[in-house]
Amino acid sequence: MTVGTLAPPSSGSVLAPFPSAAVETSLRGELIQALKDEASIKGIALPTSDVDIAKAAFQVDSLVVVSILCVVESIVGFELPESVVRTGGYRSVDSALSQLLPGIETQWKKRKGGKP
């Protein structure tokens, strides 16, 4: 009698879970810092807490967001297309995140072999 180990059935490649928390934390931090920098240059007062800054109505330029994508690329492991960023920018950090995260996750699933 031969003794062996049971292997799980092969169902092709297994999709690694999208690192949503890491992507969101990284994006949020970079976007808030970009707003703080811009407000400082323009002499604009921002709320004191990061939570309130993220909710504040403040134009987030799409070119700034594109430049921030490189931070996320180190997390997801591939270059993101600029198309995940909405042309014209966003009204706040929170609105940027609500549009960016699903787009980045879609790119993740395309790259990692899952269904978008």
Buried (B, 14 or more C-beta within 10 A) or exposed (E): EEEEEEEEEEEEEEEEEBBEEEBBEBBBBBBBEBBBEBBEEEEEEBEEEBEEBBBBEBEBBBEBBBEBBEBBEEBBEEEBEEEBBBEEBBEBBBBBBEBBBEBBBBBBBEEBEBEE
